[in-house]
Amino acid sequence: MVKPMPDHPSTTIEPGASIDSEVADMTTQRPSPQPGRGKLSARGVDFFYGSFRALTGVSLEAYSNEITALIGPSGCGKSTFLRVFNRMNDEIPGAKITGKVTLDDEDIYHKSVDVATLRKKIGMVFQKANPFPKSIFENVVYGPRVHGEKNRAVLRDTAEKYLRKAALWDEVKDKLNESAFALSGGQQQRLCIARSLAVEPEVLLMDEPTSALDPNATFKIEELMKELKQDLTVVIVTHNMQQASRVSDKTAFFLLGEMIEHGDTEKIFTVPHDQRTEDYISGRFG
């Protein structure tokens, strides 16, 4: 179960609010996380699509070098909550969030935060692979190019480094200039992971990254997740109970916009505290 959180002032951010791009990067003099505090933290988060309340009072800590899985039936708020962490919901008209969300104890919804910089630190991989209409090479180095890297040798090294991290290098090293769309679905998803890693994020969010893949591709992505957590905080949304039990260290169960239970994955799947969690995991609903 989630530990009680201290009282905190509420933060409300409307999508489209102005961002002061001249404020210094969040990385400047970043304080070290307090002992026992997560890399990512959500405290008392409510989220609204207009008048519809999609999340109610969600509090969660996601720790460095761990995989946290968000599970629950469709429409329960998992993906909405995941997108809260890199402000993807800002683009939705009428969306509103209250509560507090932090990265290394820095409020990511503070008006001084540059969203582009935030999304460099908190990368995201979507349910459907979305490679750019470019070559394999240009997909991987897209982020570094945007952030000012022009040295061709550096870009070549970057492409190899992150294609290796994504367990894709051996499969594509002889066709880096071919279209990314020539790859299989599983290869495209790993390419998107390599593209996310190339800007060296601290956190990787993954929204059902294997739901459209075959078992072999799913296995490769799951093995990759386990390797990535050595360097990153990973948060995934999955409908696959077996996947959550295989790859995650912590699991959070969502239902009707509330987080019902959160804790060590083994305990959640063997001795859950809440009957609703047990009912969902055992297949009684969902």
C-alpha positions as CSV (number, residue, x, y, z in Angstrom):
1,M,0.0,0.0,0.0
2,V,1.1,3.6,-0.6
3,K,2.6,5.3,2.4
4,P,0.7,8.4,3.6
5,M,1.9,11.6,2.0
6,P,2.5,14.9,3.7
7,D,0.0,17.7,3.2
8,H,0.9,19.9,0.3
9,P,-0.5,22.9,-1.6
10,S,-2.6,22.1,-4.6
11,T,-1.3,22.9,-8.1
12,T,-3.6,23.6,-11.0
13,I,-2.3,23.7,-14.5
14,E,-4.4,24.5,-17.5
15,P,-3.1,23.2,-20.9
16,G,-1.6,25.9,-23.0
17,A,-0.4,28.0,-20.0
18,S,2.6,30.1,-20.8
19,I,6.0,28.7,-20.0
20,D,9.0,30.9,-19.3
21,S,11.6,29.5,-21.6
22,E,14.3,31.8,-20.1
23,V,14.2,30.0,-16.7
24,A,17.2,27.8,-16.1
25,D,17.1,24.1,-16.9
26,M,15.7,22.0,-14.1
27,T,18.9,20.1,-14.0
28,T,20.8,23.1,-12.5
29,Q,21.7,22.4,-8.9
30,R,19.1,19.7,-8.7
31,P,18.7,18.5,-5.1
32,S,19.3,14.8,-4.4
33,P,16.1,12.9,-3.7
34,Q,15.3,12.4,-0.1
35,P,15.9,8.9,1.4
36,G,12.8,6.8,0.8
37,R,11.4,9.2,-1.8
38,G,10.8,8.1,-5.4
39,K,12.4,9.4,-8.5
40,L,8.9,10.3,-9.7
41,S,6.2,11.2,-7.2
42,A,2.5,11.9,-7.5
43,R,0.7,13.3,-4.5
44,G,-3.1,13.7,-4.4
45,V,-3.5,13.9,-8.1
46,D,-7.0,14.6,-9.5
47,F,-7.4,14.9,-13.3
48,F,-10.3,16.3,-15.3
49,Y,-11.3,16.1,-19.0
50,G,-13.6,19.1,-18.8
51,S,-16.2,18.2,-16.2
52,F,-15.3,14.5,-16.3
53,R,-13.1,13.4,-13.4
54,A,-10.7,10.8,-14.7
55,L,-8.4,10.5,-11.7
56,T,-9.2,10.9,-8.0
57,G,-6.6,11.5,-5.3
58,V,-3.8,9.3,-6.8
59,S,-0.5,9.2,-4.9
60,L,2.4,7.0,-6.1
61,E,6.1,6.8,-5.9
62,A,8.2,5.3,-8.7
63,Y,11.8,4.5,-7.8
64,S,15.1,4.5,-9.7
65,N,16.2,1.2,-11.1
66,E,12.7,-0.3,-10.8
67,I,9.9,-1.1,-13.1
68,T,6.5,0.0,-11.9
69,A,3.5,-1.5,-13.7
70,L,0.0,0.2,-13.8
71,I,-2.7,-2.4,-14.3
72,G,-6.5,-2.3,-14.3
73,P,-9.5,-2.6,-16.8
74,S,-9.8,-0.4,-19.8
75,G,-10.9,3.2,-19.0
76,C,-9.7,3.1,-15.4
77,G,-7.2,6.0,-15.8
78,K,-3.9,4.2,-16.2
79,S,-2.8,5.9,-19.4
80,T,-4.1,9.2,-18.3
81,F,-2.0,8.9,-15.2
82,L,1.1,7.8,-17.2
83,R,0.8,10.9,-19.4
84,V,0.6,13.1,-16.3
85,F,4.3,12.4,-15.7
86,N,5.5,14.1,-18.9
87,R,2.6,16.5,-19.4
88,M,1.3,14.9,-22.5
89,N,-2.2,15.7,-21.3
90,D,-1.4,19.4,-21.7
91,E,-2.4,19.2,-25.3
92,I,-5.9,18.2,-24.5
93,P,-8.5,21.1,-24.5
94,G,-10.3,21.4,-21.2
95,A,-7.8,19.2,-19.3
96,K,-7.0,20.2,-15.7
97,I,-4.8,18.7,-13.0
98,T,-4.6,19.3,-9.3
99,G,-2.2,17.9,-6.8
100,K,1.6,17.7,-7.1
101,V,3.8,15.7,-9.4
102,T,7.6,15.8,-9.0
103,L,10.8,14.6,-10.6
104,D,13.6,14.5,-8.1
105,D,11.4,16.7,-5.8
106,E,11.0,19.4,-8.5
107,D,7.4,20.3,-9.3
108,I,7.1,19.4,-13.0
109,Y,3.9,21.6,-13.3
110,H,5.6,24.7,-12.0
111,K,5.3,27.6,-14.4
112,S,9.1,27.8,-14.7
113,V,9.4,24.3,-16.2
114,D,10.2,24.1,-19.9
115,V,8.1,21.2,-21.2
116,A,10.5,20.3,-24.0
117,T,13.3,19.9,-21.4
118,L,11.0,17.9,-19.2
119,R,10.2,15.5,-22.0
120,K,13.9,15.0,-22.7
121,K,14.2,13.7,-19.1
122,I,11.0,11.7,-19.2
123,G,10.7,9.8,-22.5
124,M,7.7,7.9,-23.7
125,V,7.0,4.9,-25.8
126,F,3.5,4.5,-27.1
127,Q,1.3,1.5,-27.7
128,K,1.7,1.6,-31.5
129,A,5.1,2.0,-32.8
130,N,5.4,5.5,-34.4
131,P,8.7,5.7,-36.3
132,F,9.3,8.9,-38.2
133,P,9.2,8.8,-42.1
134,K,12.9,8.8,-42.1
135,S,15.8,6.3,-42.3
136,I,16.6,4.0,-39.3
137,F,19.7,6.1,-38.6
138,E,17.8,9.5,-38.7
139,N,15.1,8.1,-36.4
140,V,17.6,7.4,-33.7
141,V,19.6,10.6,-34.0
142,Y,16.5,12.8,-34.3
143,G,16.6,13.9,-30.7
144,P,20.3,14.7,-30.5
145,R,20.0,16.7,-33.8
146,V,17.1,18.7,-32.3
147,H,19.1,19.5,-29.3
148,G,22.0,20.8,-31.4
149,E,24.3,17.9,-32.1
150,K,25.8,18.3,-35.6
151,N,29.0,16.2,-35.5
152,R,28.5,13.3,-37.9
153,A,30.9,11.0,-36.0
154,V,29.1,11.7,-32.7
155,L,25.8,11.0,-34.4
156,R,27.1,7.7,-35.8
157,D,28.3,6.6,-32.3
158,T,25.0,7.7,-30.8
159,A,23.0,5.6,-33.3
160,E,25.1,2.5,-32.7
161,K,25.1,2.9,-28.9
162,Y,21.3,3.2,-28.6
163,L,20.5,0.6,-31.2
164,R,22.6,-1.7,-29.2
165,K,20.8,-0.8,-26.0
166,A,17.5,-1.5,-27.8
167,A,18.9,-4.9,-28.9
168,L,18.4,-3.9,-32.5
169,W,21.9,-3.1,-33.8
170,D,22.7,-6.6,-35.1
171,E,19.5,-6.7,-37.0
172,V,19.9,-3.3,-38.7
173,K,23.6,-2.4,-38.8
174,D,23.8,-3.0,-42.5
175,K,20.7,-1.1,-43.5
176,L,20.8,2.1,-41.4
177,N,19.9,4.2,-44.4
178,E,16.8,2.2,-45.2
179,S,13.3,3.4,-44.2
180,A,12.2,2.7,-40.7
181,F,8.9,1.5,-42.2
182,A,10.7,-1.5,-43.7
183,L,11.2,-3.0,-40.2
184,S,8.8,-5.4,-38.6
185,G,6.4,-4.2,-35.9
186,G,8.6,-5.5,-33.1
187,Q,11.7,-3.9,-34.7
188,Q,9.9,-0.6,-35.1
189,Q,8.9,-0.6,-31.4
190,R,12.6,-1.2,-30.4
191,L,13.6,1.5,-32.8
192,C,11.2,3.9,-31.0
193,I,12.8,2.9,-27.7
194,A,16.3,3.6,-29.2
195,R,15.0,7.0,-30.3
196,S,13.7,7.7,-26.8
197,L,17.0,6.6,-25.2
198,A,19.2,8.7,-27.5
199,V,18.3,11.9,-25.6
200,E,19.4,10.1,-22.4
201,P,16.3,10.3,-20.4
202,E,16.1,9.6,-16.7
203,V,12.7,8.0,-16.8
204,L,11.0,5.9,-19.6
205,L,7.2,5.7,-19.7
206,M,5.8,2.8,-21.7
207,D,2.1,2.7,-22.6
208,E,1.2,-0.9,-23.5
209,P,4.4,-1.2,-25.6
210,T,3.8,-4.9,-26.6
211,S,0.1,-5.1,-27.0
212,A,0.3,-5.2,-30.8
213,L,3.3,-7.5,-31.0
214,D,3.8,-11.3,-31.4
215,P,5.1,-13.4,-28.5
216,N,8.7,-13.3,-29.8
217,A,8.8,-9.6,-30.1
218,T,7.1,-9.2,-26.8
219,F,9.8,-11.3,-25.2
220,K,12.5,-9.1,-26.6
221,I,10.9,-6.0,-25.4
222,E,10.4,-7.4,-21.9
223,E,14.1,-8.5,-21.7
224,L,15.0,-5.0,-22.9
225,M,12.9,-3.4,-20.1
226,K,14.8,-5.5,-17.5
227,E,18.1,-4.2,-18.9
228,L,16.9,-0.6,-19.1
229,K,16.0,-0.4,-15.4
230,Q,19.7,-0.7,-14.5
231,D,20.0,2.9,-15.6
232,L,16.4,4.3,-15.6
233,T,13.1,4.5,-13.8
234,V,10.6,2.7,-15.9
235,V,6.8,3.0,-15.6
236,I,4.6,0.8,-17.9
237,V,0.9,0.5,-18.5
238,T,-0.1,-3.1,-19.4
239,H,-3.3,-5.2,-19.6
240,N,-1.2,-8.3,-19.6
241,M,-1.2,-9.7,-16.0
242,Q,1.6,-12.2,-16.8
243,Q,3.7,-9.4,-18.2
244,A,3.3,-7.3,-15.1
245,S,4.2,-10.2,-12.9
246,R,7.3,-11.0,-15.1
247,V,8.9,-7.6,-15.5
248,S,7.8,-5.3,-12.7
249,D,9.1,-4.6,-9.3
250,K,6.1,-2.7,-8.1
251,T,2.5,-2.8,-9.3
252,A,-0.4,-0.4,-8.9
253,F,-4.0,-1.4,-9.5
254,F,-6.4,1.2,-10.9
255,L,-10.2,1.1,-10.9
256,L,-12.6,3.8,-12.0
257,G,-10.0,6.6,-11.7
258,E,-8.7,5.5,-8.3
259,M,-5.5,3.7,-7.4
260,I,-6.8,0.9,-5.3
261,E,-3.6,-0.7,-4.2
262,H,0.2,-0.3,-4.8
263,G,3.1,-2.4,-3.6
264,D,5.6,-5.1,-4.4
265,T,4.5,-7.0,-7.4
266,E,4.9,-10.4,-5.8
267,K,2.6,-9.4,-2.9
268,I,0.1,-7.7,-5.2
269,F,-0.3,-10.9,-7.2
270,T,-0.2,-13.4,-4.3
271,V,-1.6,-11.6,-1.2
272,P,-3.4,-8.4,-2.3
273,H,-4.9,-6.3,0.5
274,D,-8.0,-5.3,-1.3
275,Q,-10.7,-7.8,-2.5
276,R,-11.1,-5.8,-5.7
277,T,-7.5,-6.3,-6.6
278,E,-7.8,-10.0,-6.1
279,D,-11.0,-10.1,-8.2
280,Y,-9.3,-8.3,-11.1
281,I,-6.1,-10.4,-11.0
282,S,-8.1,-13.6,-10.8
283,G,-10.2,-12.7,-13.8
284,R,-13.5,-12.1,-12.1
285,F,-13.9,-8.9,-14.0
286,G,-11.9,-6.7,-16.4
